[in-house]
Structures are given as C-alpha cells and as structure tokens.
Amino acid sequence: MADPGAESGDESVTTDLADIDLTRSELVRKGFPHEIFTMLRREAPVWWHPMPDGLPVKTDEGFWVLSKYDDIQAVNRDTELFSSADGPSLSLNPEMKGAMLVSMDGHAHIRQRQIISAGFTPRMVGRLEDQARRWAVSIVEDALEKGTCDFVADVAYQLPMHMIADIVGIPPEDRQWLFTLTNDFLQGSDPDHPISREQQMGKQVEMFQYAQQLCEEKRKNPQDDIWTIISTFEMEDDKGERSAMSQIELNFFFLLLTVAGSETTRNAISGGLLALLDHPDQLETMRSDPSAMRPAVEEIIRWTSPVAYFARRATRDTQIRGVKIAEGQRVTLWYPSANRDEDVFDDPFRFDIHRKSNQQIAFGGGGAHFCLGANLARREIAILFEELLKRTTKIELLKRPKYNSLSLFNPIYLALRELPVRLS
C-alpha cells in the first residue's frame, strides 16, 4: 500500500496552476497533495492563491503559497517582516489576535515563552520522560491484548494526550471526557463530520471553562506539575514590574496544548508506522539496532510533517524570488513541501531512516516560533516505537488507511483517521 508521504490526496490532480484550489477537501482524502506542491516548487515557488467565493469563514482575498525550503525557513525566522499576529490559520478571528503564543510577536511572544519555559525545568522534563515510558508500555500492552486495533485511536492518540494531561495535571477521571471533547472540536471542520460553527465554538468555550477551573484549583491547591508553575509564575520586566499570564492567555495555551500538541504527535506516530510497514527492512533495523532510533525519528518527522502550514502577514512591501509581496498580504509556509524539496534532500520521496543529512523543518525551521514541544515530541515518538517494537514480532496492516480533511483553515490540514492493524 502506498504511504501518505508520497501519495496525493486526489486521483485527478490538476496539472494547471489556475485550477489549484487548496480549499477542496477532496485533495487530502488519501494524504497530502504532494504532486501539486512538486509542480509549485518547479513552476511557481511563490504563487498567489485566490480565495473562492462562499467560504464558511472570514478570510483575506487570497494568500501566497511558499513551497521551497529556503524561502519557508527565511520567512519563518523573520518575525519583523512577517507578523504572526493574525495567527497561523488562514481564517480571520479577531479574538485570537495576539492572544495565543502562535499569534504573538516581539516582546509579548518572548515574555510568554519565558513563562511557559519556567515550567519545563530539567527535573520536570526528566519526570515527563519517565511518565512517557510508563504510558507507552501500558498503551502497547493494551493494544496487544486486543490483537487487532485502530492504531490511530488505540495507540498513537493515547500517548500524547496522556502526556499533555500529565503536564497540565488533569485528573484521570476527567481525561476521557477531555480527549473526546478535543477530538470533536478538531474534527468539526471535516465535511465527513460536520458540526456548525456555533457548536465548534461551544466546544472551545467548554475547554476554556475547564482550563479556568483547573487554574483556580492549582492556585488553591498547588501540585507538583507544570501547569501549577505556569499558572502561578510571575516574571519581572525591565522596569521591575512583575506579571503572570492572564486567564485568557492560559485558556488559549490550554487549547494549543490539547489540540495542536496532541494531533501533531499522533499524526507523526501513525504516519511513521505506515511508512515503516511499507519498508519492513527499515522497521526491522529499528527493532534490532537501538542506534537507528534517533535518525529514524527525524525521518519520520520529515516524512509526515504533521503541521501543513503556518500563515504570516507581510508588514511592508517586499519581494521573494523577485515576486512582489504587498504590505498586508498573507504568506503561507508549507512545511511538507519544504521537507520534499529536491534542492535540499537527496531523493526526497524515498523514506530512509539511514538518511545522512536530514535538516527537516517540520518544527518550523528555527527562529522565534520554533516549536516549544519539539524535544518532547521527539522523545514520545522514540519511546513509543521502542516499546512497540520491543513487544511485537509482527505488525500487519489490515485495511487501507483513512484520512480526515481538517480544512484549509486548520494549519494541520489533514490527519490520519483510521489505521487498522493486527499486532502479534
């Protein structure tokens, strides 16, 4: 079976730039539309995508699509010229502006990252790794007991969600409710699982209410967890004034953790297994050679590139590859395309855990907005595969995988929905 990293989502991929419409959910029903982005890298690496009429959300009139590695990395690192204030999504939501870590620039962004980083002390990070190992063992053993399972829901989803719950200090009895709520919120933009905009916003409000209750509980009864530190930590500015994260900042960070943090790692683990099942020799190398795990994780991240794009807004007139970008226009950075750039990666459509040079930019390509959870995500992926391969002799794919289209207005864009396997 073809893997999602090399397969297009649509059997009738256009060969005409004028026909490309990335808002079409059909494009990602079988995986990321790599054929389209291969054509863009070759013919129009800086390409204007007009927005079609009749969209369900408010947007700009169009946006620039960047598909080349060097351009994406450069824009990602230039936060003065390309602002994040409108958020990473192409939908326009005024209440998000400057409220979430991924929609902040300059001093506000630095301040919030410093407060969040205060919770991730070496002791806490070490404890998280121990917890990840315990969860991975438990999750894999439960899946083995079933014999056949949906790897996405029963394995890949479980580890990152439990790790986020551990970070936030969510009681075990609340976790299944929160996991279901998070999943329902995320799937709301998929045409196969339609809910109204009002219903989706209602689920966001539920998450915010839970985050607020959790913060109040941590302040009354501090626990030895990262969320207690983040929700109570005060940072001193240059004037000697102390400030903590506001409740709305905490609400949005809670949303970012539970939605983006869980979905991206889940997609990497699921897509990584699918690629390995298509390359059983490499899977066996990982099983027998512990030193292969580190480069394998980097290749899994490059191959799956769990975040499809981030959007930025030009703060003044500029040019990219001689193409004029006007002040105020949105620019999108397509990470799966960068990670298949023929000018950077040898044979980029070959999955290869032995790849010698692998400067993948799935975590954003450095700069101010480099993913805070990158190292934890790497460790979760490695630990899950270590425990999975240690406890299995055979993993069999039972059916063709299914994908969710999360719509163009979710930067994750698509996700593996079902991956039925038999574990022996």
N, C-alpha and C positions, 0 to 999 in steps of 0.2 A: 504493500500500500504506500502511496506517495505521502511524504511527510509535509506538514504545514509550512515549513520554512521554504520549500521550493515550489509549492503549488499555488496557483492562482485561485482566488475565490470564485471566479466566474468562468464557465466553459466557453463563453463567447466574448473574450476580452477584446476591447476595441484596439485598433491599430491607428486610430486617428486622434490626435491630441484634442481636437474640437469636440469629440464625443465623450471624453472622460468626465465622469460625474462621481466623485468620491462620496456623495451623499447616498448613493444607491446601496441598500443593504445587501443586495444580491452579490456584490463584489466580494464579500468576505464569507460567503456560506461554506467555502471549502478551504479557507485560510487567507493569509494576507495576499493582496493582488500584486505579486512581485513582477509579473510581466509588464504591468503598467509603469511601475517605477523604474524598471530596467530601460524602458523606452524613454522615460523622462530624463534619466541620467544621461542618456545618449543624445537625445534631440533637444531637450528643453530643461536643463538643470535648474533654471529659475523660471517657473511657469505660473501664470495667473489663472486661478480657478474661480470663475464667476459662481455666485450662489444662485441656484434655481429658485423659481417662484414657489410659493405655497409651503414654505418650511414651517414646522410647528414652533420654532423658537426664534427669538430676535438675533440677527447676525449683521455683520458688515456686508457690503455689496459683493465681496469676494475676498480672496486671500492668495498670497504667494505660496507656492509649493517648492521647498528646497529638498533636493534628493541626493546631493553629493556630500560625502563625508566631511571634506574640508570646510565647506560653506556652513553646514549644520554645526560643526564644532565651533567655528568662529562666531556665529550669531549667538550660540548658547552661552558663550563666555563674555559677550559684550553687552552687559546689562544696562549700560548708559545709553547706548544707541538703540537697543531693542528691549523695550519695557515688558515686564511680566504683570503689570498692574491689573490688566483685564482677565488674568487667569490663564491657565494652559488650554482651555477649551475654546472652540470657535463660537460657541453660543455666548451671548452677552447677558450677564446677570449683574446688575449694578451692586447688589448687596455683597457680592463676592470681592469686589474691587478693593484690594489692599487688606482684605480680612484674613486670608489664608496664607500660609507660608509660601505656597506656589504662586500667589498673586501679590507678592511684595517685592519692592526694590529697595536698594540703598540701606540706610540706617535701620529702618523698620525690619527689613529682612535679616540683617546681621543680628539685631537685638533678639529676635525670636529664635533664630538658630542657636544663639548662645544660651538662651534659657533652656531650650529643649536639650541641647548637648549636656547641660549640667546634670540631667538625669541619667545620662549614659556613662557613669563612672566605670573605670576598669573592673571594679568588683561586681557592679550590676551586669556588665556585658558578659563577664565570666559566668555569672549565675544564669544568664539567659541561655548561654551555650549548653550548660548542663541540663536546663529545662528542655531545650530543643531536642537533646538526645533522648531524654525520657519520653517525650511526646512521640518522637519518631518510632521508637521501639514499640510503644503501645499501639500506635496507628497501624504500623505494618503488621503486627501480630493479629490485630482485629481483622484486617483485610485478608490475611492468610487463613484465618478461621472460616471466613465466608467462602473462600476459594475463588468464586467469581465476584467481581465488584466493578463499580464505576470508579475508575482511578481518580477522576477529577473530584468527585464529591466525597469519596470514602478515604482518599489518601492525600492528594495534592492540596485540597482545600483545608483539610483539618489542621495541618501543621502551622501554616502562617496565621490562621485565625486564633488558634490556641496561644501562639506566641504573642500576638497583639493583645489578647485577653490577659496574658501574664504581665505584659508591660504596663497595661492600664490598671491591672489589679481587679479585673472583673470576676465576681464570684462564680464558681462553677455552675450554680443553679440558673444564672442569667445567660449563660453562653449560647445555648441552642436558640433561645429567643433572639439574641442579638445577631447570631450568624444568619438566621432566616431573614431577619429584617434587612441586614446588609445585602444579602443576595437578592432579595426582592427589589430593593432600591436600585441596585446595579442593573438588573435585568429589565427594568422598566422601559428602557429606550429601545429594546429589541422588538421589532414588529411581531415576532412569534409569541411574545409575552407582553402584550400591550397593557399599559395602565395609563390613566390620564395624568397630565402634568400636575393636577391638584393632588392626586393620590401619591405621586412620587414626592412632591413637596411635603405631604403629610408624613411620609416615612422619614424624610430628613428632619422634620420637627421632632419626631419620636426619638431619633438619635440625639438631637441636641438636648432634649429633656433628660434623657438618660445620662448624657455627659455632665449636665449641670448637677443632677442628683449625686453622681459619682464624686464630683469635685467637692460638694458640700460634705459628703461622708468622709472624704480624705482629710479635709480640714478639721473636722470634728474628731476623727479617729485616725491619725496618721498611720500609714502602713509602710512596711519596708519594700516599696515598689517605686517604679519610675514615675508613675502618674502623680503620686504624692509629692515627689520632688518638683515636678514640672508645675503643678497647680499651686504650689506654695512658694516657689523660689522667687526672690527679688534680686534684680540686677541694678547696680549703681551706674548711672551715666556720667558723662564728662563733668556735669555740674554738681555731682554728688547726690543727685536725687535718685531714689530707689523706686522701681516699678516692677510689677509682675504682669503676667499675661492676663488680659481681660477675659471675662467669661465667654464673650463671642469668639475671641481668638482660640480659647480652649475648645469651644464647640467645634470650630472648623478644623482644628488639628485632630480632634477625635474622629471627625468624618474622614479626614485624609488618611489617618491610620487604618481605620476599619475597612474603608472601601478600597483605596489605592494600594495600601500596603498588603492587603490580603490577596487581591486579584492578581497583582503583578507576579508575586512569587508563585501563586497557584499556576498561572499560565506557564511560567518558566519550567516548573517541575513537570507538568503534564506534557507540554511540548517537547521537553527534554527526553522524557520516556518514549514518546512517539518516534523521535529521531533515532534513539538508541535501538528500538525494536526494528527499525529499517536498516540498522547497521549492527547486527548481532556480534560481529567480531570486536567492535569497539566496546559494546556492553560487557563482553567477557574480559576485555582488557581492564576495564574499571573494576570488575569483580575480583580479578586476581592480582592487580598491581595498585596498591594504595597511592603510589606517587602519581598515578594518572588522574586522580580525582580533581586536583586543582586546575590543570588545563582543561579538563572536561567541563568543569563548571563554567569557565569563561566561554567555551564554545557553545554550551547550552544557552547561555545568556545572549551571545551574539546571534545564534540561530533563531531563538524565539523572540528576542527584542520585545518584551511584554508591553511597554508603552509605545504606541504607534507614533504619536506626535506630541509636541508642545507648540503652543502658539505664542507669538510675541507681537508687539506693536512698535513700528518704527517711530522714534521720537523726533526725527528730522529727515529731510531728503537724503538719500544715499544711493549707492549702487552695489550690486552683487554680480560679478562676472559681466560687468558692463550694462546690466539691466537696471533701469532706474526704478527705485523703490521710493514712493512718495511718503512724506511725513503722515503718520496716522494709519497707514495701511498695515494689515495683519500679515505676518510671515509665519509659516508653519515649518517645523523641523521634523522630518520623517526619519526616525531612528532605524526602523527595519531596512530602509533603503540605504542609509549610510553604512549599515553593517553588511550590505551586499555590494558595496562599491568596488568595482573591478580595478580601480586605480589604487586601492588600499589593501585589499585582501586577494591573495592568490586563490584562484578557483573558488570564488565566494559562495557558489551554490553547492559546494561539497561540504557535508558535515564531517568534521575531522577533529577529534579530541587531541590529536597529536600536532595540531597547528602550531608552528613555531612562533609566529608573530600574530598576536591577537589583541589589538588595541580597540576592542569593541567599545561603542559609546551608548550602550543601552541604558546606562545610568545618567545620561545627559551630556557626557563628553567633558566633564570638569566644569570649572567656573563656579560662580556663587550658588547656582541652583543644583549642584551635584547632589544626587540622592543621599539623604542622611542615613537611610537604611541599607545602603549598598553592601556594606560588610556583613550585616546581619542576614541579608537575603542570601549572600554567597554561602554563609555557614549553614543556613537552613537547607539550601539545595544540596550541599555536600553531605550533610548529616543524614538527610532523608534517603539519598541514594546509597550511602554507606550501609545503613541499616536495612534497606530494601534488598540490596544485592547480597548482603551477608546472610539473609534469611530465606532467600529463594534460590532455586536451581533453574526455574523456567518461568518466563512471563510471556503469555500468549495474548495477542490482540484478537478479540472476538468479533468485532464489528468495526466498520468504518467510523472514525470519529465524527462528532457533530460540533458545530460552532455556533456561538451567539454573535449576532451583529449588535454591538452596543451603540451603534450610530456614530456618525462623524462628530457629533457633539459631545462625545466621551473620548478623551485622549487615548484611552486604552484601545478603543475602536472595535476590537473583536476579541473573543475568548473561546477557548475550548470548553464546550458544554458537557460532552459525554465522551468517555474513553473506556469502553468495556474491556476488561482484561480477566484472564484466569491466572492466578498466582499458585505456583507449586513449590 
